[in-house]
Amino acid sequence: MNYLKWSQEYSETASQLAAVIEKLKNERRHARAAHKKELDDKLSLYRQYYRECTETAALLLERHHHAA
């Protein structure tokens, strides 16, 4: 199993999620109060996905180093 490649894929996904998070944060700055709650919910979800991707990437990279 190629843990390094797998880790890189998770890191790439985390980068894409970070871009989405930034877009949502910018959208929230200009949103009306009624729409901010929806954006807050989306931000919370995307932050969770981002955190899971970065943690998984780190674990896979660690496994790669131990397997080598």
Backbone torsions as a table, in degrees:
resi	resn	phi	psi	omega
1	MET	NA	135.4	-178.3
2	ASN	-94.7	89.2	-176.8
3	TYR	-67.1	-32.2	179.8
4	LEU	-64.3	-47.8	180.0
5	LYS	-62.5	-42.5	180.0
6	TRP	-62.3	-42.4	177.8
7	SER	-62.1	-42.3	179.3
8	GLN	-63.6	-37.4	177.9
9	GLU	-64.5	-41.8	177.1
10	TYR	-65.4	-38.3	178.2
11	SER	-65.0	-39.6	178.2
12	GLU	-64.1	-42.7	177.1
13	THR	-63.0	-40.2	177.8
14	ALA	-61.8	-39.7	178.1
15	SER	-63.2	-41.2	177.9
16	GLN	-64.8	-40.7	178.2
17	LEU	-65.5	-37.2	178.0
18	ALA	-61.8	-37.9	177.8
19	ALA	-65.6	-40.7	177.6
20	VAL	-64.3	-41.8	179.3
21	ILE	-60.8	-44.3	178.9
22	GLU	-62.4	-40.8	178.3
23	LYS	-61.8	-45.2	179.5
24	LEU	-65.3	-38.4	178.0
25	LYS	-63.6	-41.6	177.5
26	ASN	-65.0	-41.4	178.6
27	GLU	-63.1	-39.2	-178.6
28	ARG	-64.8	-36.4	-179.4
29	ARG	-59.0	-30.5	-176.0
30	HIS	-107.1	6.1	-175.9
31	ALA	-85.2	155.6	172.9
32	ARG	-73.9	159.5	-176.6
33	ALA	-56.4	-39.0	-178.2
34	ALA	-64.8	-30.6	-177.6
35	HIS	-88.6	-18.6	-177.1
36	LYS	-64.0	-36.9	179.6
37	LYS	-61.4	-44.1	178.3
38	GLU	-62.2	-43.0	179.2
39	LEU	-66.8	-37.5	176.5
40	ASP	-61.1	-41.1	178.0
41	ASP	-63.6	-43.3	178.4
42	LYS	-64.4	-43.1	178.7
43	LEU	-60.2	-43.1	179.2
44	SER	-60.2	-45.0	-180.0
45	LEU	-64.8	-46.8	-179.5
46	TYR	-66.7	-34.5	175.9
47	ARG	-64.8	-38.2	177.2
48	GLN	-64.4	-45.9	177.4
49	TYR	-59.0	-43.7	180.0
50	TYR	-60.5	-48.2	-179.4
51	ARG	-60.2	-43.1	179.2
52	GLU	-63.8	-40.3	179.2
53	CYS	-65.9	-43.9	-179.0
54	THR	-67.8	-39.2	178.1
55	GLU	-66.0	-42.5	179.2
56	THR	-65.6	-41.7	177.9
57	ALA	-59.4	-43.4	-180.0
58	ALA	-65.1	-41.4	178.9
59	LEU	-64.8	-41.6	179.2
60	LEU	-67.3	-37.7	177.6
61	LEU	-65.6	-40.7	176.5
62	GLU	-61.9	-42.4	178.8
63	ARG	-63.2	-38.0	177.7
64	HIS	-60.3	-44.9	-178.7
65	HIS	-65.8	-36.0	179.7
66	HIS	-76.3	-27.1	-179.0
67	ALA	-80.4	-21.4	-176.7
68	ALA	-75.7	NA	NA
